[in-house]
C-alpha cells in the first residue's frame, strides 16, 4: 500500500518536473532566437558591412584603478587592429556621460582612444555592491552580476563579449543565451585556494571575521560554502573561449579552478612605463624631507592600515633629532561612499598613532600630479597580501622609487624579482618587517639606492603598453576568426 501511494505521488511529480524542464528549455531557446534576430537587424556601416560589436562588461569603468587602465588599453588596441569593430562598454556609472568617462580615461591614464566608444548604462549596478550582501557576499554578488548581465544583454547583444572585471557568472549567459563568442580578463580569481586555506586554518582576515575563526562549526560551514562556490566558479569559468590572466599567481589559481589551460594565457596588464621614463634618475640631493608614496585604490584588501602602522613604527624608532623628516603620501581612487568612509577611518588611525601631520591623503588626483609625487619619492610602498599583479608597484619602479611590496602574489612572482642578476626592490610581510626594511633603505648610501632604482627601471619594460598590445591581440585572435 505504501509503495502504491509513493508511486501515485512520485510519478505525477516526475511528469510535472519533466514538463517544467521542457518549458524552460523552450523558453530559453526562444530568448536566444529573439536575441539573434535583434543582432541581425542591426544596421550596416558605411561600407555596407554590419560592424562587429565587441562588448566589455565593466560596471565600474570610471573608477580609475589598474583594471580600468587594462580596459581602455584593450579598447585602443582593438581600434588600432580592426577597422570594422565597434567597442561597447557596459557600465553602471550613470553619474557621468560617455564623453566625461573617456575624458577621465585620458586625464588619469594618458590613454586617448582612436574612435568613439558606445556606452550602455546599466541601472541595476547596486546588485553587485558588496554592501548589499553582509553575509554570503561572494554568492550574492555573483548572482547579482547575472541579473546585471541580463540587463546588459537585453539592452545590447554583442557578437563578442569580454568580461574585463571578474564577473565570471555572466559568461554562460552571453555564450548560451546571447550566442556570443566569449572571453575574459581575470585580474583576481573571485575565490582562490589561498582563501580556502585561510578558512581551513581559521585565520582572521578582512574577509574572514573573528567570530567565524573562533568557532569550529562556523569555520566548517564556511569551508563547505567556499568549496561549493569554488565548484560553481570553475563551472562558469570553463565556458570561456579565451581566458587572459594578469600574472603567474592568477594563472596558477585559474588553472586549478577552471581547468581550461588550452585557452588560457598570461597577459601582463599595461603599465604606463613610458610616461615615467622622462623622470631623471640621479643620485639624490641632500634634502630636509624624504617621502614614501603608496599608489592603490582605497579598498580593504590593499591594507592601508598596515602602511600607516609600519610608518608610525618607523617614526617612533627613528633617533631623536635625526634628519631628514619623513612623509607618507597615500595616493588612490575612491569609488563610492564606502571607500570615502575607509579614508576617514584611516585618518582616525593616523590621529590615534600621532602621525596625522606626517601622512598626506591625495584622492582621485590627475596623472601629472601622481607623476610629480612619484618623481619626488624615495620609497614606493605596497602592502596588499596576494596582490594579483600590482600596476602601482610597476609604476613606482618605472618612476625610480625604491619599491617595498608584500612578499606574495604578483610582486613576489613577477615584478620584484632579480633582473640581470641585480636587486630591483624589496619585499616584506608584516608591520615590523616593513618598518625595518624602510629604515634599511633609508640607511643605504644614495649611490646604492640609485643602482637599485636603475635595475628596477630596466626590468619594467616587460610591462609596457606595447607588450600588452602584442600579447592581448595574440590571445583574443580566436574570438575574431
Secondary structure, 3 states (H helix, E strand, C coil): CHHHHHHHHHHHHHHHHHHHHHHHHHHHHHHHHHHHHHHHCCCCCCCCCCCEEEEEECCCCCCCCHHHHHHHHHHHHHHHHCCCEEEEEEECCCCCCHHHHHHHHHHHHCCCCCCCCEEEECCCHHHHCHHHCCCCHHHHHHHHHHHHHHHHHHHCCCCEEEECCCCHHHHHHHHHHCCCEEEEEECCCCCCHHHHHHHHCCCCECCECHHHHCCHHHHHHHHHHHHHHHHHHHHHHCCCCEEEECCHHHHHHHHHHHCCHHHEEECCCCCCHHHHCCCCCCCCCCCCEEEEEEECCCCHHHCHHHHHHHHHHHHHHCCCCCCCEEEEEEEECCCCHHHHHHHHHHHHHHHHHCCHHHEEEEECCCHHHHHHHHHHCCEEECCCCCCCCCHHHHHHHHHCCEEEEECCHHHHHHHCCCECCECCCEEECCHHHHHHHHHHHHHCCHHHHHHHHHHHHHHHHHHCHHHHHHHHHHHHHHHHC
